[in-house]
Amino acid sequence: MHFLKSFFRQMLMYASSVCWKLLVLGLILFSVSQGQAQSLCGEVLGENQKLKDWFELSKVISSSPQRPWFEKINFAEIEKRLQNERIISFEKWGQGLARLGKRPLSSDGVSFLVTFESGLMAEAKPGPNAEVEAYAWMKLVKSQLIPPTVRRQFGKKDFTSSVFVNAGGASLRDLIEISDWSLQFFLKTDVDLLAFEDINYRKAILNNAPLKQKMDALVFNFVFGRSPLNWSDVLVDESNSILMRNNESVRRFFDIPPTVNLKKGAQTEARRDSELASIQFLSLTTLVEYAALDYQTLRRLTESPLISDQQIHEILARRDQLIEASKYRTIIP
């Protein structure tokens, strides 16, 4: 092992380009077991963050093909469990991520990490919010980029007697008194985009995701008014598949109508045009599902008081824009 450390350290020293350094790190991955590779690279790379980023990127690129996260879970079963299982832990989002070895965000916002008796975990947000609507709409267009999400009201029976609460000063009683929570299945992924200091490495990983998934995410964001994905809003699993969280921004296009604030309205229109232009490919199956959207179905699936009838009509108007633009896009299966 000592010989290997010296050998690879010398190779990294003389590898002048990024490509050569990635090649060396790839050799480490394929020369020894995964556990040995983790230990070896940790010692060889030392505190050099850029080299560590190269190593993490090489792990992602060299990973063998695997099933995407949404094929490994039963969505209906997890929805049921989120609705019924008892809770043993309720902690601030950033602290929960740090405990799991993930890089915490600069701000927790209003999210919490919930752990159930079975070990199932979820991201909890106090309502009212539009997380459940975003999930319902995603299911409606037969996409699986958003993990199972439900609405739930807590009572004392929903918590174990030894429940751990670390919610920024909030007590168990405070949590129960909030009448409406959204719970979204939490998937711990091996790939942590926020661990990369260099944004180019994050982009490289996302670019490696399946084309249909990337386009479906852009289409959903455009039609349903979701804000463009921040680095903290998108996860990538070991199959390079996308998972979208923090989707309550689906109502963003409607916060300030153009008639109230003309400048804001003009900015909103420009943003819409830009997002539509970014959709260069369209899946035929995706187009079929969006073409089938109608007011009655959207209204039935929309419980949140934050989303009005006018906003649903706006969704359908953007859907029509998408279908019109499809004449000038490359269609994929």
N, C-alpha and C positions, 0 to 999 in steps of 0.2 A: 504494500500500500504506500509506503514511503517513497519507493521508486516511482510509482505512478504519479504521486503528487509532484515530485520534482520534474518528471517528464512533461506533464501537462502544463505546469507553471512556465517552463521554458518555451513550450509551443505557443502559449498565449502571449508571451513576451515578444516573440518574433512575428506573430501574426499582425500585420500592419493594417489590414482592412477589416471592416465589420463582417464581411462574408467569410473571411478566413477565421475570424474569431468564432463565428457561429459554427463553422465546420469543426473546429477543435472541440467546442462544447458538445457538439453532436457526437463526436468520437467518445467523449466521456460517457455520455448517456448509453451508447451502444456497447461500450467495452466492459462495463461492470453492471451489477444489479442496481435497481432504482434506489435502494437504501444507501448503498455505497456511493452512488452518484451524488446524492444529496449531501452526504458528509464530505466527499472529496471536493465537490465544487465549492462548498462553503469555505473550506480551508484554502483552496487555491485562489479563489476570488477575493478573499478577505473582505475589506470594507468598500471595495470599488463598486458603487451602485450601478454604474453603466454596464460593467461586466456581469453583475447579477441580473440585470435586465436582459442581457443577451442570453444568459443561461435559461431564464424563465421563458423567453420567447422560443428558444430552441426546443424546450420541452413541449410546447404547444404545437409547433410546426411538425415535430417528429413523432407526435403521438399517433398510434394506430387508429384506424377508423372504428368508431363505436356508435352505438345507438344514441339518438338524441334524448335529452332528459324527458321530453314529453311522451316518448314511447315507453318509458320505464315506469310510469305511474298511472294509476287509475284515477282520472279526474273526479268522477262521481263519488268514488269511495273517499277520497281526500276531502271533498266538500262536506261529506257526512261527518267525517271525523272532526273537522274544524268546527262544526256546529255543535258537537256533542261531547267531545273529550274534556276531561278535567285538567286544570292548569296547575303546574307545580312551580313555575317561575315566570316572573314578569319584570323585565329589566329594560333600561334605556337602550335604544338601538345601537348607538356607538359603542357602549360598554359591552353589549352582547357580541357585536362583531369582533371586538378586540379579544374577548374571551375565546372566540372560535379561531383565532389566529388570522383574522381578516383585518385589512387596514380600515380603521374607523373613519367616518366622514368628519369634516370640520364642524358640522352641526348635526345634532340628532333630529332636528325638526320636531315633529310630533309623533314619531314612530317609536314603537317598542318591540322587543323580541320576546315572544311568548313561547314557552316550552310546555308541552303536554305530558301527561303521565306515560304515554307510550314512547316518548322521545321525539315525536313529531314537533316541528317548530313552525312558527308563523310570525309574520310582521303584522303588528296590530296598530291601527290608527283610530283615534276617536272621531266620531262623526259630528255633523254630516259631512261625507265626502263622496266622491264619484268613483272610488276604486271598484266597487261591485258592478257598477254600470259598465265600466271599461272592460271588465272581464266578461260580462254578459254579451256585450257587443262583439268582442273578439270571438267568442264561441259562435255567435250568430253568423259570422262570415267564415266559419269552419277553420279558424286559425288557432294555433296552440302556443303562441309566444308569451302569453300571460299565464302565470301559475294559478291554480284554483283559488278563488277568492269568495268569501261569504260575508254576510252581515250577521252580527250576533249581539245580543244583549246579555250582560253578565249578571249572575246572582251568586249568593254565597255558596250554593251547591256546585258551582262551576270551578271552585278552587279547592285544592287539597288542604288539609289542616296544617301542613308544613310548608305552605306556599312561600316562595322567596320573592319579595317585592323590592326592586331597586329601580324605582321609576321617578327619580329626580325629586324626592320629597313627597310624592303622592303616596297615600296609604291605600290599603285594600278597599276601604270604604269609598275613597275617592274614585277608584277605578269602577266599582260597581255602580256608583251613582251616575256615571256617564251612560246615557240611555242607548247609544248606538255606536258600535264598533265595526270596523272592517278587519277581517282576518285573511291574510294572504299566505299561502303555503311558502315556506322558506326553504330554498334549495341551496345547500352549501356546495359551491363549485370549487374545483381544484384551481381554476384560473381566476386570478384576482387582478382585474384591470387596474385598479387603483394602486396596486403595488409597484406599477411601472412609473418611474419618475418622468421618463421621456414619453411624451404623448404619441410620438411616431410608432412606438412599440404597441401601444393600445390600438392604434389605427391598423397596424399590420395584423393583429389578431382578429379584429372585427372584419377586415377585408377577406379573411380566410373563411368566414361564415358562408353557408350556402346562399347562392344568389337569390333564390325565391324567398328565403327568410328575410334577407335584407330589404328586398323590395316590398314584401308584405308589411314589414314594420313601417316603411315610409308611407305606404298607402293608408295604413291604419291611422298614422299620425295626421295625415292630410285630411282624410274624410271625417274623422271623429274629433279633430281639433286638439290632439295631444301635442304637448310641447316637444320639440326635438329632443332626442335622448341625450341626457348628460352622462358622463362617465360613471356616475353613481347609480344611474337608472337602468343600466344594461349589464347583464351577466352573460358569460360565455362558459359553456360546460366543456367537458373533455372531448366531445364530438364536434366542437366549434359551433354548436347551435346556440341561438340567442334566447335569452329570457328577459322580459321587460317587467320592471317594477316601478312603483311610484307613479301610477297612471292616473291620479286624480285630476291632472291638468287637462283632461279631455274637454273641459268646458272653457278653455282659455280664449277662444275666438270671440266669446260673447260677453266678456266682462265689461267692456266699454263699447257700446254700439257706435258706429260711425256718425250717427246723427247727434250724438252727445259730444263727441270729441273728434273733429274732422282730422286733426293731425294723427291721432292714435288710429283712427279708421284707415287712413292712407297707409300707415305702417303695417297694419294688419293685412291689408290687401296685398302689399308688396311681399309680405312673408308668405302668404298663401301661394302667390305666383312662383316664388322661389322654391317652395317645397314641391309644388306640382312639377316644376322643371327638373327637379332632382330624381324624379321617378322615370328612369330611362327604360326599364323593362317592366312588363306586366305579365303576370301569370294568367292564362286563360281561365283556370279554375277559380282564381281569385276574382276576376272580373264577373264571372257568373254569379258568385255569391253576393257581391256588392250590388249587382243589377237587381237582385231579388229583394233588396231592402225596401220596406214600406213603413209609412207613418205608424200604423196600428201596432205592428210588431215592436218597433223601437219604443213607442210609448208604453206598451205593456211591460217591457223589460226595464223601464227606467223608473225606479222608485225614489231616487234622490230629488229633494225639492230644489236642488241647485240647478237642475236642468229643466228648462221651460219648453212649451210647445214650439215656440219660435226657434229655439236652439235645435230641436229635432228637425224642423223644416230646413234649417241651415245645413245640417248634416246631409240631408237628401240632395240639397243644391250642390254641395261639393262632390257628392257621389256622381251627380250628372256631369260635373266638370271633368271628373276622372274618366268617365266613359267616353266623353267627347275627345279628350286628349289621347285616349287609347288608339285612335286612328293613326297617330303619329309616333307611336311607341313600338319597340320590338316586343313581340308576344312570345312568351316562353310557356312550356307545359305547366 
